[in-house]
Amino acid sequence: MKTNMHLAHYFRYHWDRPNLIVVTGEAEEIWKGYSAYRKRYEIPEAEPEGTAMLKRIFAAAGLAAVSLPEAERWGWSVTFPQSSTGIFCGVEPEGMVCGTVLESDPSKNLVVVQRQGKKSPMTQSHFSLLTHDPVEAVERYFEEAEQTLIRIAVDSHGRGALLRPMPGGNFDDISGLSDDELIAHCFGLAADGAIKQLDEVLLFYECPCDRQQINKMLQTLPERQIAELWGDLDMLEIFCPRCGKKYTVKRE
């Protein structure tokens, strides 16, 4: 891990009486890491709307990943209803978070979530959204794919909380709380020692892409597509679909 990495501390707790898993975290360091990564590799800055959506998915997807007892690999591809702005966010088991803003067909409204445990095959889920909020995408995933209602709140500074019920658990203790009140309540429970800490996880912005992966991606394309891609060129510029980093590939 790089010594200058911006590290975000996320915590998973168990709240005994209502039998809830509680996750708290502050995504601001992930956001700073994203900005530093973008500048390091000269990745153009997205429009403000896209950047705001990307930051919220970093926060919410991080909370969701930490809510699991074992780390998994996640990929979130989100297109919003009647919007030309889409986003991708990936979360790796090692704590890496990455993402990019994508152009989207305004007629599409689709979230695709890929998820893979250490010794499990990849699963893929599809569903639609009602709003333009990436946090809704994470809540809807649990509702659609796991048939579980969860509660997530993320504020403008990246401070967030997630609550998901264990068997027999309920949300009675947080009923009626606004997002800001929910975040304050969860951080307060943790500070007071009223919930039992189960784990601490460090999340940071970085993409696992490298030149070998880009070359492998090219090699998996059909021969006709490869020929059309190269044409008469001696050099290609390939952008990582996960983070937007540019790679220059020479014809062999």
Secondary structure as a PSIPRED ss2 file (coil, helix, strand):
# PSIPRED VFORMAT (PSIPRED V4.0)

   1 M C   1.000  0.000  0.000
   2 K C   1.000  0.000  0.000
   3 T C   1.000  0.000  0.000
   4 N C   1.000  0.000  0.000
   5 M C   1.000  0.000  0.000
   6 H C   1.000  0.000  0.000
   7 L C   1.000  0.000  0.000
   8 A E   0.000  0.000  1.000
   9 H E   0.000  0.000  1.000
  10 Y E   0.000  0.000  1.000
  11 F E   0.000  0.000  1.000
  12 R E   0.000  0.000  1.000
  13 Y E   0.000  0.000  1.000
  14 H E   0.000  0.000  1.000
  15 W E   0.000  0.000  1.000
  16 D C   1.000  0.000  0.000
  17 R C   1.000  0.000  0.000
  18 P C   1.000  0.000  0.000
  19 N C   1.000  0.000  0.000
  20 L E   0.000  0.000  1.000
  21 I E   0.000  0.000  1.000
  22 V E   0.000  0.000  1.000
  23 V E   0.000  0.000  1.000
  24 T E   0.000  0.000  1.000
  25 G E   0.000  0.000  1.000
  26 E E   0.000  0.000  1.000
  27 A C   1.000  0.000  0.000
  28 E H   0.000  1.000  0.000
  29 E H   0.000  1.000  0.000
  30 I H   0.000  1.000  0.000
  31 W H   0.000  1.000  0.000
  32 K H   0.000  1.000  0.000
  33 G H   0.000  1.000  0.000
  34 Y H   0.000  1.000  0.000
  35 S H   0.000  1.000  0.000
  36 A H   0.000  1.000  0.000
  37 Y H   0.000  1.000  0.000
  38 R H   0.000  1.000  0.000
  39 K H   0.000  1.000  0.000
  40 R H   0.000  1.000  0.000
  41 Y C   1.000  0.000  0.000
  42 E C   1.000  0.000  0.000
  43 I C   1.000  0.000  0.000
  44 P C   1.000  0.000  0.000
  45 E C   1.000  0.000  0.000
  46 A C   1.000  0.000  0.000
  47 E C   1.000  0.000  0.000
  48 P H   0.000  1.000  0.000
  49 E H   0.000  1.000  0.000
  50 G H   0.000  1.000  0.000
  51 T H   0.000  1.000  0.000
  52 A H   0.000  1.000  0.000
  53 M H   0.000  1.000  0.000
  54 L H   0.000  1.000  0.000
  55 K H   0.000  1.000  0.000
  56 R H   0.000  1.000  0.000
  57 I H   0.000  1.000  0.000
  58 F H   0.000  1.000  0.000
  59 A H   0.000  1.000  0.000
  60 A H   0.000  1.000  0.000
  61 A H   0.000  1.000  0.000
  62 G H   0.000  1.000  0.000
  63 L H   0.000  1.000  0.000
  64 A H   0.000  1.000  0.000
  65 A H   0.000  1.000  0.000
  66 V H   0.000  1.000  0.000
  67 S C   1.000  0.000  0.000
  68 L C   1.000  0.000  0.000
  69 P C   1.000  0.000  0.000
  70 E C   1.000  0.000  0.000
  71 A C   1.000  0.000  0.000
  72 E C   1.000  0.000  0.000
  73 R E   0.000  0.000  1.000
  74 W E   0.000  0.000  1.000
  75 G E   0.000  0.000  1.000
  76 W E   0.000  0.000  1.000
  77 S E   0.000  0.000  1.000
  78 V E   0.000  0.000  1.000
  79 T E   0.000  0.000  1.000
  80 F C   1.000  0.000  0.000
  81 P C   1.000  0.000  0.000
  82 Q C   1.000  0.000  0.000
  83 S C   1.000  0.000  0.000
  84 S C   1.000  0.000  0.000
  85 T E   0.000  0.000  1.000
  86 G E   0.000  0.000  1.000
  87 I E   0.000  0.000  1.000
  88 F E   0.000  0.000  1.000
  89 C E   0.000  0.000  1.000
  90 G E   0.000  0.000  1.000
  91 V E   0.000  0.000  1.000
  92 E C   1.000  0.000  0.000
  93 P C   1.000  0.000  0.000
  94 E C   1.000  0.000  0.000
  95 G C   1.000  0.000  0.000
  96 M E   0.000  0.000  1.000
  97 V E   0.000  0.000  1.000
  98 C E   0.000  0.000  1.000
  99 G E   0.000  0.000  1.000
 100 T E   0.000  0.000  1.000
 101 V E   0.000  0.000  1.000
 102 L E   0.000  0.000  1.000
 103 E E   0.000  0.000  1.000
 104 S C   1.000  0.000  0.000
 105 D C   1.000  0.000  0.000
 106 P C   1.000  0.000  0.000
 107 S C   1.000  0.000  0.000
 108 K C   1.000  0.000  0.000
 109 N C   1.000  0.000  0.000
 110 L E   0.000  0.000  1.000
 111 V E   0.000  0.000  1.000
 112 V E   0.000  0.000  1.000
 113 V E   0.000  0.000  1.000
 114 Q E   0.000  0.000  1.000
 115 R E   0.000  0.000  1.000
 116 Q E   0.000  0.000  1.000
 117 G C   1.000  0.000  0.000
 118 K C   1.000  0.000  0.000
 119 K C   1.000  0.000  0.000
 120 S C   1.000  0.000  0.000
 121 P C   1.000  0.000  0.000
 122 M C   1.000  0.000  0.000
 123 T E   0.000  0.000  1.000
 124 Q E   0.000  0.000  1.000
 125 S E   0.000  0.000  1.000
 126 H E   0.000  0.000  1.000
 127 F E   0.000  0.000  1.000
 128 S C   1.000  0.000  0.000
 129 L C   1.000  0.000  0.000
 130 L C   1.000  0.000  0.000
 131 T C   1.000  0.000  0.000
 132 H C   1.000  0.000  0.000
 133 D C   1.000  0.000  0.000
 134 P H   0.000  1.000  0.000
 135 V H   0.000  1.000  0.000
 136 E H   0.000  1.000  0.000
 137 A H   0.000  1.000  0.000
 138 V H   0.000  1.000  0.000
 139 E H   0.000  1.000  0.000
 140 R H   0.000  1.000  0.000
 141 Y H   0.000  1.000  0.000
 142 F H   0.000  1.000  0.000
 143 E H   0.000  1.000  0.000
 144 E H   0.000  1.000  0.000
 145 A H   0.000  1.000  0.000
 146 E C   1.000  0.000  0.000
 147 Q C   1.000  0.000  0.000
 148 T C   1.000  0.000  0.000
 149 L C   1.000  0.000  0.000
 150 I C   1.000  0.000  0.000
 151 R E   0.000  0.000  1.000
 152 I E   0.000  0.000  1.000
 153 A E   0.000  0.000  1.000
 154 V E   0.000  0.000  1.000
 155 D C   1.000  0.000  0.000
 156 S C   1.000  0.000  0.000
 157 H C   1.000  0.000  0.000
 158 G C   1.000  0.000  0.000
 159 R E   0.000  0.000  1.000
 160 G E   0.000  0.000  1.000
 161 A E   0.000  0.000  1.000
 162 L E   0.000  0.000  1.000
 163 L E   0.000  0.000  1.000
 164 R E   0.000  0.000  1.000
 165 P E   0.000  0.000  1.000
 166 M C   1.000  0.000  0.000
 167 P C   1.000  0.000  0.000
 168 G C   1.000  0.000  0.000
 169 G C   1.000  0.000  0.000
 170 N C   1.000  0.000  0.000
 171 F C   1.000  0.000  0.000
 172 D H   0.000  1.000  0.000
 173 D H   0.000  1.000  0.000
 174 I H   0.000  1.000  0.000
 175 S C   1.000  0.000  0.000
 176 G C   1.000  0.000  0.000
 177 L C   1.000  0.000  0.000
 178 S C   1.000  0.000  0.000
 179 D H   0.000  1.000  0.000
 180 D H   0.000  1.000  0.000
 181 E H   0.000  1.000  0.000
 182 L H   0.000  1.000  0.000
 183 I H   0.000  1.000  0.000
 184 A H   0.000  1.000  0.000
 185 H H   0.000  1.000  0.000
 186 C H   0.000  1.000  0.000
 187 F H   0.000  1.000  0.000
 188 G H   0.000  1.000  0.000
 189 L H   0.000  1.000  0.000
 190 A H   0.000  1.000  0.000
 191 A H   0.000  1.000  0.000
 192 D C   1.000  0.000  0.000
 193 G C   1.000  0.000  0.000
 194 A C   1.000  0.000  0.000
 195 I C   1.000  0.000  0.000
 196 K E   0.000  0.000  1.000
 197 Q E   0.000  0.000  1.000
 198 L E   0.000  0.000  1.000
 199 D E   0.000  0.000  1.000
 200 E E   0.000  0.000  1.000
 201 V E   0.000  0.000  1.000
 202 L E   0.000  0.000  1.000
 203 L E   0.000  0.000  1.000
 204 F E   0.000  0.000  1.000
 205 Y E   0.000  0.000  1.000
 206 E C   1.000  0.000  0.000
 207 C C   1.000  0.000  0.000
 208 P C   1.000  0.000  0.000
 209 C C   1.000  0.000  0.000
 210 D C   1.000  0.000  0.000
 211 R H   0.000  1.000  0.000
 212 Q H   0.000  1.000  0.000
 213 Q H   0.000  1.000  0.000
 214 I H   0.000  1.000  0.000
 215 N H   0.000  1.000  0.000
 216 K H   0.000  1.000  0.000
 217 M H   0.000  1.000  0.000
 218 L H   0.000  1.000  0.000
 219 Q H   0.000  1.000  0.000
 220 T C   1.000  0.000  0.000
 221 L C   1.000  0.000  0.000
 222 P C   1.000  0.000  0.000
 223 E H   0.000  1.000  0.000
 224 R H   0.000  1.000  0.000
 225 Q H   0.000  1.000  0.000
 226 I H   0.000  1.000  0.000
 227 A H   0.000  1.000  0.000
 228 E H   0.000  1.000  0.000
 229 L H   0.000  1.000  0.000
 230 W H   0.000  1.000  0.000
 231 G C   1.000  0.000  0.000
 232 D C   1.000  0.000  0.000
 233 L C   1.000  0.000  0.000
 234 D C   1.000  0.000  0.000
 235 M E   0.000  0.000  1.000
 236 L E   0.000  0.000  1.000
 237 E E   0.000  0.000  1.000
 238 I E   0.000  0.000  1.000
 239 F E   0.000  0.000  1.000
 240 C C   1.000  0.000  0.000
 241 P C   1.000  0.000  0.000
 242 R C   1.000  0.000  0.000
 243 C C   1.000  0.000  0.000
 244 G C   1.000  0.000  0.000
 245 K C   1.000  0.000  0.000
 246 K E   0.000  0.000  1.000
 247 Y E   0.000  0.000  1.000
 248 T E   0.000  0.000  1.000
 249 V E   0.000  0.000  1.000
 250 K E   0.000  0.000  1.000
 251 R C   1.000  0.000  0.000
 252 E C   1.000  0.000  0.000
